[in-house]
């Protein structure tokens, strides 16, 4: 098997689903003998984790102010490394990376699009997507179709590669995870938890989750809500929770390294994104952990939930619809169990890191073969 030198660039400084996906992909490739390089802002979590893995790390600022200097520095990095694969992932690093790679004859240049926000049909985007990259990767079929329509790009150039998860070798039992959660939050053992895992932002629909929970709190007196992740608006969110008299039943627990314990402790995982969502890893991981999932009809979420076959789909910005789905999950345990088992089997068959990695290697090989033919 050919060993590749692969460069990934990321401009974000947080540790979210995009960064987790790229890191897991790089770790899978490194374990198979490929040489990895991460180009990202200094101090970002992905930089720190890449150094811990022993990969080459190059720090660039990736800001609008530094864009010109980043292009020249990125070009020197590429000239030195002479990579087989260049894969850009964010907005600013894509601009810098694709411009830096011009004329360097890198065998395979990939632009990854991780969200489903429409790509405007501008001259600049046509240049990036049509001329400066060889292949485009999306995480969902809906994002792939939007790019084909908007930019009139051949569908043969764009591939949808949903995230592949890395489950733990041994999943904690649901009983043990629930017990740990009750101890962490100092709640009675009769408490039932529903939750959200990810960046706690308005874009993820957290306000609607809180509103939905408020609507069913009296119907389910033992139910409590857990929000796990860095919160972008803690003061406003806390004020809203207090205004609804939910301070003792809604818990903001911050970022958690062991997310699998959360999925196993939850009676339901909620993702109420209002727009621009790809195929969220948190939903795929929840499904693997046999945790019922509720997601909005946004971006790639209907794809992963098979239009409601593997979970509960709700309208975006609709707290009443979320509340109805939660009620259905809690009050119809047998239907919930059947969906959960079906969802778990689907993830095992279609969304593992091995399947994602093998798909990417196939794309790399095809991209390089196309370059040789030209």
DOROGU-593274 format. One record per residue (C-alpha): x, y, z; residue number from 1. Coordinates in nm, 3 decimals. Each point is the difference from the previous one (the first is absolute). Layout:
<atoms>
<atom u="X" v="Y" w="Z" pos="NUM"/>
...
</atoms>
This chain:
<atoms>
<atom u="0.000" v="0.000" w="0.000" pos="1"/>
<atom u="0.125" v="0.346" w="-0.090" pos="2"/>
<atom u="0.094" v="0.218" w="0.297" pos="3"/>
<atom u="-0.125" v="0.358" w="-0.034" pos="4"/>
<atom u="0.115" v="0.328" w="0.148" pos="5"/>
<atom u="-0.329" v="0.169" w="0.095" pos="6"/>
<atom u="-0.042" v="0.364" w="0.101" pos="7"/>
<atom u="-0.320" v="0.110" w="0.174" pos="8"/>
<atom u="-0.072" v="0.369" w="0.062" pos="9"/>
<atom u="-0.254" v="0.135" w="0.248" pos="10"/>
<atom u="-0.065" v="0.361" w="0.094" pos="11"/>
<atom u="-0.226" v="-0.046" w="0.302" pos="12"/>
<atom u="0.126" v="0.029" w="0.357" pos="13"/>
<atom u="-0.272" v="-0.206" w="0.171" pos="14"/>
<atom u="-0.031" v="-0.376" w="0.042" pos="15"/>
<atom u="-0.322" v="-0.091" w="-0.175" pos="16"/>
<atom u="-0.137" v="-0.266" w="-0.231" pos="17"/>
<atom u="0.208" v="0.117" w="-0.298" pos="18"/>
<atom u="0.325" v="-0.013" w="0.196" pos="19"/>
<atom u="-0.085" v="-0.335" w="0.154" pos="20"/>
<atom u="-0.073" v="-0.146" w="-0.342" pos="21"/>
<atom u="0.329" v="0.123" w="-0.150" pos="22"/>
<atom u="0.198" v="-0.115" w="0.303" pos="23"/>
<atom u="-0.157" v="-0.348" w="-0.002" pos="24"/>
<atom u="0.056" v="-0.030" w="-0.373" pos="25"/>
<atom u="0.365" v="0.103" w="0.035" pos="26"/>
<atom u="0.055" v="-0.243" w="0.285" pos="27"/>
<atom u="-0.147" v="-0.283" w="-0.210" pos="28"/>
<atom u="0.228" v="0.091" w="-0.291" pos="29"/>
<atom u="0.308" v="0.033" w="0.223" pos="30"/>
<atom u="-0.065" v="-0.346" w="0.146" pos="31"/>
<atom u="0.030" v="-0.136" w="-0.354" pos="32"/>
<atom u="0.335" v="0.159" w="-0.068" pos="33"/>
<atom u="-0.100" v="0.328" w="-0.163" pos="34"/>
<atom u="0.189" v="0.317" w="0.092" pos="35"/>
<atom u="-0.222" v="0.268" w="0.154" pos="36"/>
<atom u="0.039" v="0.377" w="0.020" pos="37"/>
<atom u="-0.251" v="0.234" w="0.166" pos="38"/>
<atom u="0.000" v="0.370" w="-0.091" pos="39"/>
<atom u="-0.209" v="0.198" w="0.249" pos="40"/>
<atom u="0.010" v="0.296" w="0.240" pos="41"/>
<atom u="0.253" v="-0.027" w="0.282" pos="42"/>
<atom u="-0.159" v="-0.108" w="0.326" pos="43"/>
<atom u="-0.309" v="-0.147" w="-0.162" pos="44"/>
<atom u="-0.109" v="-0.338" w="0.143" pos="45"/>
<atom u="0.069" v="-0.178" w="-0.329" pos="46"/>
<atom u="0.359" v="0.132" w="0.001" pos="47"/>
<atom u="0.056" v="-0.119" w="0.357" pos="48"/>
<atom u="-0.146" v="-0.344" w="-0.064" pos="49"/>
<atom u="0.194" v="-0.040" w="-0.326" pos="50"/>
<atom u="0.328" v="0.072" w="0.183" pos="51"/>
<atom u="-0.092" v="-0.262" w="0.261" pos="52"/>
<atom u="-0.038" v="-0.250" w="-0.283" pos="53"/>
<atom u="0.347" v="0.087" w="-0.130" pos="54"/>
<atom u="-0.121" v="0.145" w="-0.329" pos="55"/>
<atom u="0.155" v="0.297" w="-0.173" pos="56"/>
<atom u="-0.180" v="0.321" w="0.099" pos="57"/>
<atom u="0.033" v="0.336" w="-0.176" pos="58"/>
<atom u="-0.164" v="0.301" w="0.162" pos="59"/>
<atom u="-0.163" v="0.272" w="-0.210" pos="60"/>
<atom u="-0.235" v="0.273" w="0.125" pos="61"/>
<atom u="-0.269" v="-0.048" w="-0.267" pos="62"/>
<atom u="-0.166" v="0.337" w="0.055" pos="63"/>
<atom u="-0.124" v="0.251" w="-0.256" pos="64"/>
<atom u="0.277" v="0.239" w="0.105" pos="65"/>
<atom u="0.274" v="-0.261" w="-0.042" pos="66"/>
<atom u="-0.136" v="-0.161" w="-0.319" pos="67"/>
<atom u="0.271" v="0.126" w="-0.237" pos="68"/>
<atom u="0.289" v="-0.098" w="0.226" pos="69"/>
<atom u="-0.173" v="-0.334" w="0.072" pos="70"/>
<atom u="-0.011" v="-0.076" w="-0.372" pos="71"/>
<atom u="0.375" v="0.052" w="-0.037" pos="72"/>
<atom u="0.083" v="-0.195" w="0.318" pos="73"/>
<atom u="-0.236" v="-0.281" w="-0.102" pos="74"/>
<atom u="0.167" v="-0.014" w="-0.340" pos="75"/>
<atom u="0.343" v="-0.043" w="0.161" pos="76"/>
<atom u="-0.138" v="-0.282" w="0.214" pos="77"/>
<atom u="-0.138" v="-0.177" w="-0.307" pos="78"/>
<atom u="0.322" v="0.051" w="-0.196" pos="79"/>
<atom u="0.196" v="-0.159" w="0.284" pos="80"/>
<atom u="-0.233" v="-0.293" w="0.067" pos="81"/>
<atom u="-0.100" v="-0.076" w="-0.360" pos="82"/>
<atom u="-0.322" v="-0.172" w="0.119" pos="83"/>
<atom u="-0.200" v="-0.252" w="-0.196" pos="84"/>
<atom u="-0.326" v="0.131" w="0.148" pos="85"/>
<atom u="-0.103" v="0.350" w="0.105" pos="86"/>
<atom u="-0.339" v="0.018" w="0.172" pos="87"/>
<atom u="-0.142" v="0.334" w="0.115" pos="88"/>
<atom u="-0.295" v="0.012" w="0.239" pos="89"/>
<atom u="-0.095" v="0.355" w="0.102" pos="90"/>
<atom u="-0.080" v="0.326" w="-0.173" pos="91"/>
<atom u="0.320" v="0.198" w="0.051" pos="92"/>
<atom u="0.242" v="-0.294" w="-0.014" pos="93"/>
<atom u="-0.162" v="-0.108" w="-0.329" pos="94"/>
<atom u="0.064" v="0.341" w="-0.152" pos="95"/>
<atom u="0.360" v="-0.005" w="0.122" pos="96"/>
<atom u="0.070" v="-0.366" w="-0.078" pos="97"/>
<atom u="-0.143" v="-0.014" w="-0.351" pos="98"/>
<atom u="0.172" v="0.322" w="-0.100" pos="99"/>
<atom u="0.328" v="-0.120" w="0.154" pos="100"/>
<atom u="-0.017" v="-0.328" w="-0.194" pos="101"/>
<atom u="-0.033" v="0.161" w="-0.343" pos="102"/>
<atom u="0.267" v="-0.126" w="-0.238" pos="103"/>
<atom u="0.156" v="-0.244" w="0.250" pos="104"/>
<atom u="-0.138" v="-0.310" w="-0.177" pos="105"/>
<atom u="-0.133" v="-0.161" w="0.317" pos="106"/>
<atom u="-0.151" v="-0.330" w="-0.121" pos="107"/>
<atom u="-0.330" v="0.034" w="0.189" pos="108"/>
<atom u="-0.150" v="0.325" w="0.132" pos="109"/>
<atom u="-0.325" v="-0.040" w="0.195" pos="110"/>
<atom u="-0.243" v="0.265" w="0.122" pos="111"/>
<atom u="-0.220" v="-0.133" w="0.281" pos="112"/>
<atom u="-0.337" v="0.160" w="0.069" pos="113"/>
<atom u="-0.130" v="-0.098" w="0.345" pos="114"/>
<atom u="-0.322" v="0.203" w="0.017" pos="115"/>
<atom u="-0.308" v="0.030" w="-0.218" pos="116"/>
<atom u="-0.013" v="0.379" w="-0.029" pos="117"/>
<atom u="-0.054" v="0.090" w="-0.368" pos="118"/>
<atom u="0.317" v="0.084" w="-0.192" pos="119"/>
<atom u="-0.068" v="0.324" w="-0.192" pos="120"/>
<atom u="0.060" v="-0.016" w="-0.373" pos="121"/>
<atom u="0.269" v="0.271" w="0.002" pos="122"/>
<atom u="0.306" v="0.032" w="-0.220" pos="123"/>
<atom u="0.222" v="-0.069" w="0.300" pos="124"/>
<atom u="-0.186" v="-0.318" w="0.102" pos="125"/>
<atom u="-0.003" v="-0.126" w="-0.358" pos="126"/>
<atom u="0.377" v="0.043" w="-0.009" pos="127"/>
<atom u="0.049" v="-0.183" w="0.331" pos="128"/>
<atom u="-0.238" v="-0.288" w="-0.067" pos="129"/>
<atom u="0.050" v="-0.041" w="-0.376" pos="130"/>
<atom u="0.362" v="0.093" w="-0.064" pos="131"/>
<atom u="0.216" v="-0.010" w="0.314" pos="132"/>
<atom u="-0.093" v="-0.343" w="0.136" pos="133"/>
<atom u="-0.018" v="-0.345" w="-0.155" pos="134"/>
<atom u="-0.267" v="-0.148" w="0.227" pos="135"/>
<atom u="-0.270" v="0.129" w="0.233" pos="136"/>
<atom u="-0.111" v="-0.194" w="0.307" pos="137"/>
<atom u="-0.323" v="0.059" w="0.190" pos="138"/>
<atom u="-0.138" v="-0.173" w="0.309" pos="139"/>
<atom u="-0.352" v="-0.030" w="-0.139" pos="140"/>
<atom u="-0.172" v="-0.067" w="-0.328" pos="141"/>
<atom u="-0.210" v="0.315" w="0.038" pos="142"/>
<atom u="0.315" v="0.215" w="0.013" pos="143"/>
<atom u="0.138" v="-0.181" w="-0.304" pos="144"/>
<atom u="-0.317" v="0.060" w="-0.201" pos="145"/>
<atom u="-0.008" v="0.369" w="0.097" pos="146"/>
<atom u="0.353" v="0.058" w="-0.129" pos="147"/>
<atom u="-0.075" v="-0.183" w="-0.325" pos="148"/>
<atom u="-0.309" v="0.216" w="-0.057" pos="149"/>
<atom u="0.142" v="0.334" w="0.114" pos="150"/>
<atom u="0.339" v="-0.013" w="-0.171" pos="151"/>
<atom u="-0.084" v="-0.229" w="-0.292" pos="152"/>
<atom u="0.282" v="-0.235" w="0.094" pos="153"/>
<atom u="0.013" v="-0.357" w="-0.129" pos="154"/>
<atom u="-0.137" v="-0.242" w="0.259" pos="155"/>
<atom u="0.298" v="-0.226" w="-0.076" pos="156"/>
<atom u="0.230" v="0.252" w="0.171" pos="157"/>
<atom u="-0.196" v="0.004" w="0.328" pos="158"/>
<atom u="-0.021" v="-0.284" w="0.251" pos="159"/>
<atom u="-0.214" v="-0.031" w="0.311" pos="160"/>
<atom u="0.194" v="-0.165" w="0.283" pos="161"/>
<atom u="-0.191" v="0.000" w="0.332" pos="162"/>
<atom u="0.202" v="-0.009" w="0.320" pos="163"/>
<atom u="0.116" v="-0.333" w="0.137" pos="164"/>
<atom u="0.006" v="-0.045" w="0.375" pos="165"/>
<atom u="0.256" v="-0.164" w="0.229" pos="166"/>
<atom u="-0.199" v="-0.170" w="0.276" pos="167"/>
<atom u="0.170" v="-0.101" w="0.326" pos="168"/>
<atom u="0.115" v="-0.358" w="0.032" pos="169"/>
<atom u="-0.241" v="-0.052" w="0.288" pos="170"/>
<atom u="-0.314" v="0.210" w="0.034" pos="171"/>
<atom u="-0.100" v="0.077" w="0.356" pos="172"/>
<atom u="-0.335" v="-0.153" w="0.092" pos="173"/>
<atom u="-0.299" v="0.229" w="-0.006" pos="174"/>
<atom u="-0.066" v="-0.072" w="0.367" pos="175"/>
<atom u="0.356" v="0.093" w="0.103" pos="176"/>
<atom u="-0.001" v="0.313" w="-0.217" pos="177"/>
<atom u="-0.331" v="0.111" w="0.148" pos="178"/>
<atom u="0.128" v="-0.060" w="0.351" pos="179"/>
<atom u="0.312" v="0.209" w="-0.070" pos="180"/>
<atom u="-0.216" v="0.281" w="-0.136" pos="181"/>
<atom u="-0.222" v="0.005" w="0.309" pos="182"/>
<atom u="0.312" v="0.019" w="0.219" pos="183"/>
<atom u="0.160" v="0.272" w="-0.211" pos="184"/>
<atom u="-0.311" v="0.216" w="0.015" pos="185"/>
<atom u="-0.101" v="-0.114" w="0.349" pos="186"/>
<atom u="-0.343" v="-0.108" w="-0.115" pos="187"/>
<atom u="-0.227" v="-0.284" w="0.119" pos="188"/>
<atom u="0.042" v="-0.333" w="-0.176" pos="189"/>
<atom u="-0.357" v="0.021" w="-0.132" pos="190"/>
<atom u="0.107" v="0.297" w="-0.217" pos="191"/>
<atom u="-0.019" v="-0.049" w="-0.375" pos="192"/>
<atom u="0.236" v="0.208" w="-0.215" pos="193"/>
<atom u="-0.033" v="0.135" w="-0.352" pos="194"/>
<atom u="0.285" v="0.196" w="-0.151" pos="195"/>
<atom u="0.193" v="0.189" w="-0.260" pos="196"/>
<atom u="0.372" v="-0.050" w="-0.077" pos="197"/>
<atom u="0.191" v="0.256" w="-0.205" pos="198"/>
<atom u="0.063" v="0.373" w="-0.015" pos="199"/>
<atom u="-0.279" v="0.160" w="0.199" pos="200"/>
<atom u="-0.105" v="0.269" w="-0.247" pos="201"/>
<atom u="-0.315" v="0.155" w="-0.135" pos="202"/>
<atom u="0.082" v="-0.150" w="-0.342" pos="203"/>
<atom u="-0.027" v="-0.347" w="0.155" pos="204"/>
<atom u="-0.353" v="0.084" w="0.114" pos="205"/>
<atom u="0.075" v="-0.020" w="0.372" pos="206"/>
<atom u="-0.259" v="0.270" w="0.079" pos="207"/>
<atom u="-0.267" v="-0.215" w="-0.164" pos="208"/>
<atom u="0.114" v="-0.306" w="0.195" pos="209"/>
<atom u="-0.038" v="0.192" w="0.327" pos="210"/>
<atom u="-0.340" v="0.130" w="-0.109" pos="211"/>
<atom u="-0.114" v="-0.351" w="-0.095" pos="212"/>
<atom u="0.115" v="-0.136" w="0.335" pos="213"/>
<atom u="-0.188" v="0.275" w="0.180" pos="214"/>
<atom u="-0.313" v="-0.109" w="-0.184" pos="215"/>
<atom u="0.014" v="-0.359" w="0.130" pos="216"/>
<atom u="0.158" v="0.049" w="0.343" pos="217"/>
<atom u="-0.327" v="-0.044" w="0.189" pos="218"/>
<atom u="-0.098" v="-0.306" w="-0.200" pos="219"/>
<atom u="0.331" v="-0.172" w="0.085" pos="220"/>
<atom u="0.103" v="0.115" w="0.350" pos="221"/>
<atom u="0.307" v="-0.228" w="0.013" pos="222"/>
<atom u="0.139" v="0.124" w="-0.333" pos="223"/>
<atom u="0.302" v="0.232" w="-0.009" pos="224"/>
<atom u="0.199" v="0.162" w="-0.282" pos="225"/>
<atom u="0.381" v="-0.012" w="-0.033" pos="226"/>
<atom u="0.187" v="0.234" w="-0.235" pos="227"/>
<atom u="0.359" v="-0.117" w="-0.054" pos="228"/>
<atom u="0.249" v="0.217" w="-0.186" pos="229"/>
<atom u="0.156" v="0.345" w="-0.009" pos="230"/>
<atom u="-0.274" v="0.264" w="0.020" pos="231"/>
<atom u="0.022" v="0.307" w="-0.221" pos="232"/>
<atom u="-0.260" v="0.199" w="0.195" pos="233"/>
<atom u="0.000" v="-0.120" w="0.364" pos="234"/>
<atom u="-0.148" v="0.312" w="0.160" pos="235"/>
<atom u="-0.296" v="0.023" w="-0.236" pos="236"/>
<atom u="-0.069" v="-0.373" w="0.009" pos="237"/>
<atom u="0.023" v="-0.018" w="0.378" pos="238"/>
<atom u="-0.236" v="0.297" w="0.030" pos="239"/>
<atom u="-0.253" v="-0.173" w="-0.229" pos="240"/>
<atom u="0.022" v="-0.321" w="0.203" pos="241"/>
<atom u="-0.058" v="0.190" w="0.324" pos="242"/>
<atom u="-0.287" v="0.197" w="-0.149" pos="243"/>
<atom u="-0.171" v="-0.331" w="-0.078" pos="244"/>
<atom u="0.063" v="-0.123" w="0.359" pos="245"/>
<atom u="0.214" v="-0.285" w="-0.133" pos="246"/>
<atom u="0.327" v="0.070" w="0.180" pos="247"/>
<atom u="-0.019" v="-0.324" w="0.199" pos="248"/>
<atom u="-0.093" v="-0.212" w="-0.304" pos="249"/>
<atom u="0.223" v="0.132" w="-0.281" pos="250"/>
<atom u="0.373" v="-0.063" w="0.041" pos="251"/>
<atom u="0.281" v="0.169" w="-0.196" pos="252"/>
<atom u="0.296" v="-0.229" w="0.059" pos="253"/>
<atom u="0.251" v="0.143" w="-0.250" pos="254"/>
<atom u="0.231" v="-0.195" w="-0.229" pos="255"/>
<atom u="0.028" v="-0.372" w="0.080" pos="256"/>
<atom u="0.283" v="-0.214" w="-0.132" pos="257"/>
<atom u="-0.187" v="-0.329" w="0.040" pos="258"/>
<atom u="-0.310" v="0.059" w="-0.210" pos="259"/>
<atom u="-0.094" v="-0.369" w="-0.011" pos="260"/>
<atom u="-0.099" v="0.004" w="0.367" pos="261"/>
<atom u="-0.241" v="0.281" w="-0.083" pos="262"/>
<atom u="-0.166" v="-0.184" w="-0.287" pos="263"/>
<atom u="-0.040" v="-0.309" w="0.215" pos="264"/>
<atom u="-0.147" v="0.202" w="0.288" pos="265"/>
<atom u="-0.254" v="0.186" w="-0.215" pos="266"/>
<atom u="-0.353" v="-0.117" w="-0.069" pos="267"/>
<atom u="0.022" v="0.214" w="-0.313" pos="268"/>
<atom u="0.256" v="0.211" w="-0.187" pos="269"/>
<atom u="-0.127" v="0.321" w="-0.161" pos="270"/>
<atom u="0.141" v="0.204" w="-0.288" pos="271"/>
<atom u="-0.223" v="0.291" w="-0.098" pos="272"/>
<atom u="0.226" v="0.176" w="-0.251" pos="273"/>
<atom u="-0.178" v="0.285" w="-0.174" pos="274"/>
<atom u="0.207" v="-0.006" w="-0.321" pos="275"/>
<atom u="0.325" v="-0.099" w="-0.172" pos="276"/>
<atom u="0.055" v="-0.343" w="0.155" pos="277"/>
<atom u="0.198" v="-0.277" w="-0.166" pos="278"/>
<atom u="-0.016" v="-0.355" w="0.135" pos="279"/>
<atom u="0.064" v="0.054" w="0.372" pos="280"/>
<atom u="0.233" v="-0.245" w="0.169" pos="281"/>
<atom u="-0.191" v="0.039" w="0.325" pos="282"/>
<atom u="-0.310" v="-0.154" w="-0.159" pos="283"/>
<atom u="0.196" v="-0.287" w="-0.154" pos="284"/>
<atom u="0.176" v="-0.067" w="0.331" pos="285"/>
<atom u="-0.330" v="0.012" w="0.190" pos="286"/>
<atom u="-0.153" v="-0.248" w="-0.240" pos="287"/>
<atom u="0.294" v="-0.236" w="0.048" pos="288"/>
<atom u="-0.039" v="0.034" w="0.379" pos="289"/>
<atom u="-0.367" v="-0.100" w="-0.028" pos="290"/>
<atom u="-0.120" v="0.341" w="0.108" pos="291"/>
<atom u="-0.322" v="0.124" w="-0.165" pos="292"/>
<atom u="0.059" v="0.312" w="-0.210" pos="293"/>
<atom u="-0.210" v="0.301" w="-0.095" pos="294"/>
<atom u="0.125" v="0.221" w="-0.284" pos="295"/>
<atom u="-0.133" v="0.284" w="-0.211" pos="296"/>
<atom u="-0.075" v="-0.022" w="-0.372" pos="297"/>
<atom u="0.314" v="0.197" w="-0.082" pos="298"/>
<atom u="0.298" v="-0.080" w="-0.223" pos="299"/>
<atom u="0.115" v="-0.360" w="0.021" pos="300"/>
<atom u="-0.200" v="-0.093" w="0.312" pos="301"/>
<atom u="-0.292" v="-0.155" w="-0.194" pos="302"/>
<atom u="0.255" v="-0.208" w="-0.191" pos="303"/>
<atom u="0.155" v="-0.152" w="0.311" pos="304"/>
<atom u="-0.342" v="-0.059" w="0.158" pos="305"/>
<atom u="-0.137" v="-0.146" w="-0.324" pos="306"/>
<atom u="-0.288" v="0.251" w="0.001" pos="307"/>
<atom u="-0.115" v="-0.112" w="0.344" pos="308"/>
<atom u="0.053" v="-0.374" w="-0.034" pos="309"/>
<atom u="0.299" v="0.002" w="0.240" pos="310"/>
<atom u="-0.099" v="0.289" w="0.226" pos="311"/>
<atom u="-0.246" v="0.282" w="0.051" pos="312"/>
<atom u="0.001" v="0.290" w="-0.249" pos="313"/>
<atom u="-0.143" v="0.336" w="0.102" pos="314"/>
<atom u="-0.043" v="0.338" w="-0.162" pos="315"/>
<atom u="0.274" v="0.257" w="0.068" pos="316"/>
<atom u="-0.086" v="0.286" w="0.238" pos="317"/>
<atom u="-0.302" v="-0.196" w="0.129" pos="318"/>
<atom u="0.012" v="-0.071" w="0.374" pos="319"/>
<atom u="-0.346" v="-0.160" w="-0.006" pos="320"/>
<atom u="0.114" v="-0.254" w="-0.260" pos="321"/>
<atom u="0.308" v="-0.085" w="0.210" pos="322"/>
<atom u="-0.222" v="-0.042" w="0.308" pos="323"/>
<atom u="-0.231" v="-0.234" w="-0.193" pos="324"/>
<atom u="0.295" v="-0.217" w="-0.109" pos="325"/>
<atom u="0.130" v="-0.019" w="0.357" pos="326"/>
<atom u="-0.342" v="-0.100" w="0.123" pos="327"/>
<atom u="-0.022" v="-0.271" w="-0.264" pos="328"/>
<atom u="0.342" v="-0.140" w="0.098" pos="329"/>
<atom u="-0.082" v="-0.012" w="0.371" pos="330"/>
<atom u="-0.357" v="-0.127" w="-0.027" pos="331"/>
<atom u="0.058" v="-0.266" w="-0.269" pos="332"/>
<atom u="0.304" v="-0.198" w="0.120" pos="333"/>
<atom u="-0.051" v="-0.297" w="-0.232" pos="334"/>
<atom u="-0.007" v="0.215" w="-0.315" pos="335"/>
<atom u="0.301" v="0.187" w="0.135" pos="336"/>
<atom u="0.189" v="-0.324" w="0.059" pos="337"/>
<atom u="-0.068" v="-0.122" w="-0.354" pos="338"/>
<atom u="0.125" v="0.325" w="-0.156" pos="339"/>
<atom u="0.306" v="0.003" w="0.224" pos="340"/>
<atom u="0.104" v="-0.353" w="-0.098" pos="341"/>
<atom u="-0.053" v="0.073" w="-0.369" pos="342"/>
<atom u="0.202" v="0.323" w="0.028" pos="343"/>
<atom u="0.289" v="-0.175" w="0.175" pos="344"/>
<atom u="0.017" v="-0.270" w="-0.268" pos="345"/>
<atom u="-0.002" v="0.265" w="-0.274" pos="346"/>
<atom u="0.294" v="0.188" w="0.153" pos="347"/>
<atom u="0.201" v="-0.320" w="0.041" pos="348"/>
<atom u="-0.060" v="-0.085" w="-0.367" pos="349"/>
<atom u="0.056" v="0.345" w="-0.153" pos="350"/>
<atom u="0.171" v="0.251" w="0.229" pos="351"/>
<atom u="0.317" v="-0.142" w="0.152" pos="352"/>
<atom u="0.342" v="0.162" w="-0.030" pos="353"/>
<atom u="0.121" v="-0.299" w="-0.204" pos="354"/>
<atom u="-0.273" v="0.053" w="-0.258" pos="355"/>
<atom u="0.071" v="0.373" w="-0.018" pos="356"/>
<atom u="0.376" v="-0.050" w="-0.026" pos="357"/>
<atom u="-0.030" v="-0.263" w="-0.272" pos="358"/>
<atom u="-0.232" v="0.228" w="-0.196" pos="359"/>
<atom u="0.250" v="0.286" w="0.024" pos="360"/>
<atom u="0.290" v="-0.218" w="-0.117" pos="361"/>
<atom u="-0.211" v="-0.103" w="-0.300" pos="362"/>
<atom u="-0.062" v="0.369" w="-0.079" pos="363"/>
<atom u="0.370" v="0.083" w="0.040" pos="364"/>
<atom u="0.096" v="-0.275" w="-0.242" pos="365"/>
<atom u="-0.259" v="0.109" w="-0.256" pos="366"/>
<atom u="0.107" v="0.364" w="0.026" pos="367"/>
<atom u="0.365" v="-0.085" w="-0.057" pos="368"/>
<atom u="-0.087" v="-0.228" w="-0.289" pos="369"/>
<atom u="-0.194" v="0.284" w="-0.164" pos="370"/>
<atom u="0.299" v="0.232" w="0.040" pos="371"/>
<atom u="0.232" v="-0.251" w="-0.166" pos="372"/>
<atom u="-0.238" v="-0.032" w="-0.295" pos="373"/>
<atom u="0.011" v="0.377" w="-0.047" pos="374"/>
</atoms>
